[in-house]
Amino acid sequence: MDTAFFVNNLWILIAALLVFVMTVAVGFLEVGELGEDLWRSLQKTMLISASGLFLMALVGFDTAFAPTVLHGFIGNPFYQGALMGGFDPALASGVWWSQGGTELTLGSYFLFETAFATVTLALVGVIALRKMRLRAFLLFSIPYFVLIWNLPAAWIWNPTGWLATMGMVDFAGGLVVHGAAGAAGLALLVQIWQEEKARGHRSSPATPIRIVPTWLTLAILLLWVGWFGFNPGSVLQFNAEVPVVVLTTFLAAASACLSTLFFAWLQLRQDPGPIYTVNGILMGLIVITPLAGYVSPGSAVILGLLAGPLFLFGERVVARLKWLSDPVGLLPGHLLGGVFGVTMIAFFAQPEFAVPSGAPALPNGLLFGGAGPAVHQLGIEIFGIAVVLVVVFAISYVAIRAIAVAIGGITRDERIPGPGA
């Protein structure tokens, strides 16, 4: 066996396992912020992992990563047949069509990308606790893993996708993961509010925050370590760029943590507490995700410092919206942070980092003399952001609305104790 083949596949399998840990870690985060009685958080994230693996193997992996049809709109759902080619050993062990340069097998690439899909739905689900019926959320996972998550992945991460051929890049998912999760979550929040308003509520009942420091610390530790697979793994091979991406990821998180605490202290004039420590780390990780492989460690520090006040601004704006309850920060964190990070590609990118990360055509950013090409890149990124957010929101809302009609509503009746299945 060729050494590079072995090392690359081993590295991607390890990275995939780290990302899978992040899905359950999101459940720990919910428990840490909303109270240790929320056993449904862990149950939900385990079910997300199971349904994601099954549905992505059934057809979802092809709709995202098979050669696209309809002018780059969606991966060919019949490319290899259901269940990852069934019982054909050549398909199971062969190199995936788009990974010839890295020699990643179908199994390695499938596990890595499916881990991304599952953690994205876990992020969507942070707005569902105490409000959304578990059955409704699991039904939503079907269109999510077959179409909703798959379209942005097919458009941007699939080399034959229509946005990819235009030149759009998103290193590890500022838009494909974080921004799209925010758009899908917003669609669920709209349906939840419509049902709450029909019950006579004039504003959405707030989900109470009950900090459990032990669970919160465990959650952010697992998420931070998991991001070691999330960003460095997105190089899709083990080369000299991987340690650089480790640096950019960890430096952005640390800088954002300190920045968030500093500006929160200026705002509150008291110790901000563990919640802002955790949210600062998360915001730094989110912001750096779409450009971790395209920028220098110095740029990562600057981006982390900007992430702190950005989160606090987003938190303040969302707090004014009385028709939604977003207790774990999906909108000010993942939606705002992911979109911000994608737009920063056109400002901070440097080809010396982008080329070994798989983006050889990416020009220098505006802050590094990119001029006209950087402005063009900014236009492409903004266009892609707008299209993805609108499409993901629209399909998610249609799907959740249909589920609500089919099962008589997606929200739990707060008068009835229990899991609200």
Summary of the structure (lengths in Angstrom):
residues: 421
radius of gyration: 20.5
end to end distance: 49.3
largest distance: 65.9
contacts: 1639
relative contact order: 0.14
helix: 71%
strand: 2%
